[in-house]
Structures are given as C-alpha cells and as structure tokens.
C-alpha cells in the first residue's frame, strides 16, 4: 500500500475532526456577521438612557408639582 494512503487512513479521524471544527468556526463567523453593528448598539443604549432619564425627570417633576400645591 502506498504510504500516502496509509497515513491518511491513520489520521482519518483527525481529518474529520478538523473538518468539523472548521465548519463550527465558519458558523461562529456567520453569527458575528449577522449581528447589529456596534454603532447601532451604542445608539440604542444612548436612546434608552435618554428615554429613562426623561421619564424619571417627568415623574419627579409631577410629584414635586403635586407637593407644591398642597
């Protein structure tokens, strides 16, 4: 038997494992490609903060106004 085929037969399991690992790596890369860009994530965070701050301030101002009327 030629040495090439013998070596391939001995390392067949390792080759299959490497092919599986390569497929797993490409799956992970595709998941990273399909996510939201960083700037969009930061924008959503800033807008969420602004909305929460504004609502909190509005509620506090309304409570202060009610207390001032009493």
ZIPERA-V288944 format. One record per run of one state. SS is the DSSP state (H for helix, E for strand, C for the rest). FROM is the first residue (numbers start at 0). TO is the last residue. If there is no record, write none. Layout:
ss=SS from=FROM to=TO
ss=SS from=FROM to=TO
This chain:
ss=C from=0 to=1
ss=H from=2 to=9
ss=C from=10 to=10
ss=H from=11 to=32
ss=C from=33 to=36
ss=H from=37 to=68
ss=C from=69 to=69
